């Protein structure tokens, strides 16, 4: 028995998966999802829909090479 493919409808603000509304993430907004929604559509499909499509850039934190070296030394010592 093969599982059925979900019906996915995309709107500007959400995905509708088999009638279940999953709001899209928007830059600069905080959102939380009901665990029951994630369970209902499946974690893999949920993350495929709402997860970033490209890698997120790591911002330059402005540390000097000496500061990075010091932080790495502290991490090694703490292990």
Secondary structure, 3 states (H helix, E strand, C coil): CCCCCCCEEECCCEEEECCEEEECCCCCCCCCCCHHHHHHHCHHHHHHHHCCCCCCCCCCCCCCHHHHHHHHHHHHHHC
